[in-house]
């Protein structure tokens, strides 16, 4: 299960994944869970400077977790991100993985050059 969570984490770091996953949810008449947008947003952490991460953590806590000033806000966001990612992986990913939208995403990703 942990390997699947890591795979979903890496998928959500790709800019193309979010739109395909949201389209799938919309066509299935399912509400995209807040955890999808939260995971995509917080997943950008690896590509940010420390100051950018602090700002993003505050914005994510405020928008998705309805928190503002909390001691250790960055840690709270990371903990909540891991929990949201696990829920998303268990509850939503299997249906998305089996969908035509995921197949289309994979074909699109094959056309994207590999990072250096």
N, C-alpha and C positions, 0 to 999 in steps of 0.2 A: 504494500500500500504506500509506503514512503516513497518508493521509486516513482509511482504514479503521480504523487503530489509534486515531486521535483519536475516531472515531465510537464505537468500542467503549468507550473510556475514558469518554466522556460518557454512554453507556448505563449503564455500571456505577455511575455516580454516582447514578442513579435508584434509589430504594429498591425499586421493584417488580421490577427486572430480575433481581436475585439469585435470588429464589424461583422465578421462571419458568424461569431457566436451570438451576437445580438440579433442578427437577421434570423438565425435559427430559432431563437426564443420567440421572436415576434411571429414567425410563421407557424409555430407550434401553439400560438396563443397562450404562451406562458410569459409571465412577468419576469424580465431579467432580474435575477436577485441582485440586491445592492452589493453583495459580496463580489460579483463579477467586476463591476466598476471599481470597487475598493481594491481588489486584488490587482487589477490592471494599473491603477494609479500608484499604489505602494510598490508594485513590482518594478517601477522605474528607479527605485532607490540605488541600484547598482551603478547607474549611469549618472549619478548626481554628486556634486561636491557636498561637503559636510553642511555648509550653510543652506544649500538648495534642499538637502534632505530634511533639515530641521523645519524649513518653511513648508515643505510638502507634508511632513508628518503633522504639523499643526493644522493645515488645511484639510487633510484627510480625516483627522480626529474630529474636527468641527463638522465637516460635511457628512461623513459616513457613520461616525460613532456618536455624534451629538455631544462631544466633549469639548471643553475649551481648556482652561488652565488646570492641568493635572501634573503632579510631580512625576517625573520620568515619562513624559508624554511619548517620546520616541519608542521607549520600551513597550508601552501599552499598545502603540500602533503596530509594532512588530509582532507582539503576542496575538493581537486580534487578527492581523493579516494571516498568520499561520493557521489560526482556527478557521477563518473564512475560507482559506485555500483548501483546507481539509474537507470542509462542508461542500464546497463547490466541486471538488474532485469526486466526492462520494455521491452527491445528489444530482449534479448536472452534467458532468463530463461524459459519463457512459452514453447518454442519449446523443450528445453532441458528436462524440467520436463516431457513432454509427450513422450519422446523418450525411446527406448529400452535401451539406454546407461544409462539413469537415473535409470531405473528399475534394471539393472545389478549392478549399484553403490549401490543402496539400499540393494540389496541382499548381496553384499560384506560387506557393513557396518554392517549388522546384525551379521556377523561372527567376527567382531572386538570387543574385550572386552571393556566394558564401562570404562572410566577413573575412578580412585579411588576417 
